[in-house]
Amino acid sequence: MSSKKKEKKPKSKLRNWTETLIWSLAVALILRQFVVQAYRIPSGSMEDTLLIGDFLLAEKITYRFRDPRPGEIVIFKYPLNPSKDFVKRCIAVEGQTVYIKDKIVFVDGKPFNESPGVKFTDPNVLPSTLSQRDNFGPLKLQKGEFFVMGDNRDNSFDCRFWGPLKREFIIGKPMFIYFSWSPTPSGPSWEPPYLISLIRIFFWDLFHIPSKVRFTRITKLIR
């Protein structure tokens, strides 16, 4: 007597779709954790390099193989609250000495080569007895320490106030802006009833796309 092989039942469309969705989510999570991640800029601490409403992509590979270099922009976990991610510019690395005199940044005794995006909004120079914003240091960075600052120097909460950044908190390196939306306080706010707020915000944003999207910033490389 010959035995007949059992025929495999074809997978249902629902099962195929479910498996595809699970694998897609798994790959997306792996990519987000180890390769690339999207961020939105919520504050003006990096103006005019990064603006409020900029959406950027950051890669997480470069700093797995080397340390950030002075002048590069880094994304890191805020040391005082690691659940928050910050973005600043690297000013100095381990072994270097940072000193700020009347808003001018010195690294190892030489003026730091500032990015074109750096700006100052307050003409006043604060003494070190009042604030470390404009006069700071000198501070020599120890092993595994970095000094980062926002490009909007008078409006950035950075290493001048909470100390050197440890290597373990550094996440990635921004690449480019993939979308940019100019926020406005005159638009509808998110408040109860939330369903009505959602509808209002959606149609307000849809109507204002031509004037609120910063098309010239899309695909802009971040340096």
ZITAMO-V35847 format. One record per pair of residues at least 6 apart in sequence whose ideal C-beta (glycine too) atoms are under 6 Angstrom apart, sorted by the first residue. I is the first residue (numbers start at 1). GAP is how many residues later the second one is. Records with the same first field share a line. If there is no record, write none. Layout:
I: GAP ; GAP
//
This chain:
34: 26
35: 25
36: 21 ; 23
37: 21
38: 19
39: 17
40: 15
41: 9 ; 11 ; 13
44: 8 ; 108
45: 105 ; 107 ; 111
46: 41 ; 104 ; 105
47: 105
48: 69 ; 71
49: 68 ; 102
52: 131
53: 127 ; 128 ; 129 ; 130
54: 123 ; 126
55: 123 ; 124
56: 118 ; 121
57: 118 ; 121
58: 17 ; 114 ; 116
59: 113 ; 114 ; 116
60: 112
62: 111
63: 107
68: 6 ; 22
70: 20 ; 22
72: 18
73: 16 ; 101 ; 149
74: 16 ; 96
75: 10 ; 12 ; 96 ; 97
76: 10 ; 93 ; 94 ; 95
77: 92
78: 6 ; 8
79: 90
80: 82
88: 60 ; 61 ; 62 ; 70
89: 60 ; 62
90: 56 ; 58
91: 56 ; 58
92: 6 ; 15 ; 49 ; 55
93: 53
94: 47 ; 49 ; 51
96: 11 ; 12 ; 45
97: 11 ; 41 ; 43
98: 9 ; 39 ; 41 ; 49
99: 7 ; 38 ; 39
100: 35 ; 36
102: 23
103: 31
105: 7
117: 34
118: 33
120: 33 ; 34
121: 33
122: 32
125: 9
126: 7 ; 8
128: 7
132: 28
136: 24
141: 23
144: 23
145: 19
146: 19
147: 12 ; 17
148: 10 ; 11 ; 17
149: 9
150: 6 ; 8
174: 48
176: 43 ; 45 ; 46
177: 40 ; 43
180: 34 ; 37
181: 31
182: 30 ; 32
187: 17
188: 12 ; 13 ; 16
190: 7
191: 6
//
